[in-house]
Amino acid sequence: MQYTTKKKEVMTSKKALAKIEVNKAKRKAILDKKKATLIRVTRNKIKNDLKARGVIARKQERQKKKAVEALEKAKEFIPIQMLEAIPDPEKTTTEANIEVQLQEALISTIATIILV
């Protein structure tokens, strides 16, 4: 069976099926590239957020340490809450935790890409 295209070239069913397969492969490659980009960007956003929270935590820890030193120098009472360390989320977060956050963030976004 023969088909004609917009360019008025004759195309057999074998050529048409081959062209369809090539187009499917191209679409799949584009979709895979979009997924990989989305995953990379989302992972970087999570890491950057952790880094920002870590900077804030370290700054708060330095301020608290200065306040404790000032209280010690003045020989005043130091509340126990001031002696507890502020945890750094950047250092306490493992790669597994980042992966869990990544999966949670990607659940809806990858579904939207697949539907588009």
HUCOR-V89227 format. One line per field, one symbol per residue. burial: 1 if it has 24 or more other C-alpha atoms within 12 Angstrom, else 0. A space follows every 50 residues. Layout:
burial->???
This chain:
burial->00000000000000000000000000000000000001100110011001 00000000000000000100000000000000000100010000000100 0100010001000000
